[in-house]
Amino acid sequence: MPQLNPTPWFLVLLFSWMVLLVIIPPKVMHHHFTGDPTHHSAKEQTQTPWNWPWH
């Protein structure tokens, strides 16, 4: 049964892990998100209570 021969599958496993752990993380870490919350002003929002009658 050739599918039980681990030699080609082990290389596929090693190359796929190499791609996932070496090549992809730097590409993801260099991505800049446009919605960075640190650039917003620190102005505190005023909250007003609701004046609705509850019938």
Helices and strands as residue ranges (DSSP letters): G 2-4, H 6-18, I 19-23, H 24-29, G 37-39
